[in-house]
């Protein structure tokens, strides 16, 4: 799997996390979706990886954690961008926009 972050996305992530310690995670969120196939990719900033579940993907900027069991729902080539028009992150692949308004959550569930 290959993940690239655009300059705009990298700058926005830096603004959001500042000097906080943690890890970026591309979370395939199925909460409230009714079915694992209906998940929505979101960008999380977490304290720790989930041992045995999260794998680290090196990028051109920050390493990103991805849930091993959810990789099947993601394309092999991904790009994380930031849209200043909608003030949201975007997850794209060469063939599609996977999530055009991707949320960024700081330490969710903690």
Residue pairs with C-beta under 8 A, 6 or more apart in sequence:
1 57
1 66
1 71
1 74
1 76
1 77
1 78
2 57
2 76
2 77
2 78
3 26
3 57
3 59
3 64
3 78
3 79
3 80
4 59
4 60
4 78
4 79
4 80
5 13
5 59
5 60
5 61
5 62
5 79
5 80
6 79
6 80
6 81
6 82
8 81
8 82
8 84
9 61
9 80
9 81
9 82
9 89
10 61
10 62
11 82
12 82
12 89
12 104
13 24
13 61
13 62
13 104
16 45
16 104
16 106
17 45
17 106
20 45
20 106
21 47
22 45
22 46
22 47
22 107
23 45
23 46
23 47
23 48
23 49
23 56
23 63
23 65
24 43
24 44
24 45
24 62
24 63
24 64
24 65
25 43
25 44
25 45
25 46
25 49
25 54
25 64
25 65
25 66
26 41
26 42
26 43
26 44
26 57
26 64
26 65
26 66
26 74
26 78
26 80
26 91
27 41
27 42
27 43
27 44
27 67
28 39
28 40
28 41
28 67
28 70
28 73
28 74
29 39
29 40
29 41
29 42
30 36
30 38
30 39
30 40
33 39
33 40
37 73
39 70
39 73
40 99
41 74
41 91
41 98
41 99
41 102
42 99
42 102
42 103
42 104
42 105
43 80
43 89
43 91
43 102
43 103
43 104
43 105
44 104
44 105
44 108
45 104
45 105
45 106
45 107
46 65
46 107
46 108
47 107
47 110
49 56
49 65
50 67
53 67
53 68
53 69
54 65
54 66
54 67
54 68
55 65
55 66
55 67
55 68
55 71
56 63
56 64
56 65
57 63
57 64
57 65
57 66
64 80
66 74
74 98
75 93
75 94
75 95
75 96
75 98
76 93
77 93
77 94
78 91
78 92
78 93
78 98
79 91
79 92
79 93
80 89
80 90
80 91
80 92
80 102
81 89
81 90
81 92
82 88
82 89
82 90
83 89
83 90
83 100
86 100
86 101
88 100
88 101
88 102
88 103
89 102
89 103
89 104
90 97
90 99
90 100
90 101
90 102
91 97
91 98
91 99
91 102
92 98
